[in-house]
Amino acid sequence: LCAQHCLNNLLQGEYFSPVELASIAHQLDEEERMRMAEGGVTSEDYRQPSENMDDSGFFSIQVICNALKFWGLEVIHFNNPEYQKLGIDPINERSFICNYKQHWFTIRKFGKHWFNLNSLLAGPELISDICLANLLTQLNTQDAIPGHLQIMMLTSIIQ
């Protein structure tokens, strides 16, 4: 249920429940199955299980993105070439949603200070701008298994 904690920490309130996220996942599953059915219900793609939610309570980035759309927020992948071309300093952003080894967590700026809002920590962890840059670099380079790390940024500023 780390996606629920990640989203609620990001938005600073109890806005999403596991049931609501499961509903979003189910809706995405149905949309995906309809698209895959176009290739035939006997195709290998059609028979693949959903990856939007699993039995452990893990939710996909698609579920998180759809949940944030309710708030008018859009997520951009940190390594998106279009974003990288803009040369924006991550320090000037407002928040990050990270996934490391199947665990979602939020890093968010309040005023001029950054906090790691990882639900596995005892509480919010204050991090400096330099530590944020180092953490993002470390997260981005230490993961040797492709697809096990995702860093996203919100395009809308959360105050």
N, C-alpha and C positions, 0 to 999 in steps of 0.2 A: 504493500500500500504506500510505497515511497512516493509514487506519482501524486497521490492525494496530498501527502504532507508537503511535497515540493510545490504544488499549486497553491495550497492554502498558506504556506509560508511566503510565497511570492506575493500573493494578494493581501496578506495580513488579515485573514479571517477564515472562518469555517464555511467556505463557499462550495466545496465539492465533497461529496461523500463517495464511498466505494460503489454504492448503488448507481449514482449518477454517472460515474466514470464507466461502469460496466454497461450502462445504457448507451453511452456514446460508442463504446467498443462494439457492442452488438449492432448498432446502426451502421458503423463502418464495415463490419463483417458482411452485413446484408448487401450493402452497396458493392463491395468487392466481389461477392459471390455472383451478383447479377452481371457484373462485367465479365467475370471468368466464365460464366455460363454461355456467353456469346461464342466462346471457343469450343463449346460442347461440354455437357455435364459428365462425359466420360474422360475428359482431358486430365492430365496429371495436375495441372494448375488448379482445376476445380476441386480436386480431392484433397488438396493441401489444407491442413488445419490453419485456423486464424492465428495471427501473431499480434493482434491488437490487445489481447488480454490472455493471461494464462492462469492456471490453477493456484499459483503462488500469490496472485494479486498484482502481478507486474502488468503495467499498461504501456503501450507503444507511444512513440513520439506523435503519431497521428492522433491518438486519443488526447494527448496533452494539447496539441495544436488546435483541435476542434473545441476543446473545453475553453481555451483562451479566446477563441473567436467570439464566444458569448460576451466577452468583456471588450471586444473591439481590438484585441491584441493579436499581432501577427508575430510569428517566430521565424528568425533567420538563422541558418546554420553558420556557425562561426567561421568555417572554412569555405563558405560559399565564395566562388571566384568573383562574383559581382560585388560582394561586400568587401573582399580583400582589395579590389581595385580602388575602392574609395579611400583606402588608407586611413580609416578611422581608428583612433586610439581607443582600445577597449576601456581605458580608464574613464573615458567620456560617456560610456554607456551607463545604463541604470540597473540592469539585472542580467543574470545569466542562468539558464537552466542547464544543468549538466547531468550526464548519465555516465557512470563509471562502473563497469562490471555489473550491469543490471540493477543499478541503484540510482534513482533520480534525486537530485538535490538542487537547491537554489543558492546563488550568490547574489546579493542585492545591496544596492547603495541606499543609505538613509542619510539625507543631508550630504555631507562630504565624506562620510565614512562607509566602508564596505564591510559586509558581514557574510560569513559563511553560515547559512541556515540549514545545514545538513541535519536531517532528523536523527542521525546516528550519534550526533554530538550531544553533550549534556545540556547545551544551550547555545545561543548565537555566539559565534566566534568573530571578534573584530579582526579585520585584516587590512593592512596598509595598501596603498596603491602599488607599491613595489612588490609586496607579497601577492597581490592579485595578479599582476603581470606574470610573476614567477609561477604561481599556481596554474594559471591558464596555459602557460608554456609547458609546464611539467605534465599537466593532464593531457595536453595535445601530443606530447612526444613519448611519454612513458608507456602508452598502450601499444603493445606489439601485435595485438589481435585486431584486425580491421573490424569495424562495426561495434566494438565494445565500448567506445567512447563517443559521446556526442556532446558538443557544447553549442547551445543556441542562445541567441539574444532576442530580446523583444524589441520590435520596431517602434512601439509607442512608449513614451515616457510614463512611468508609474510614479506618481508623487507620493 
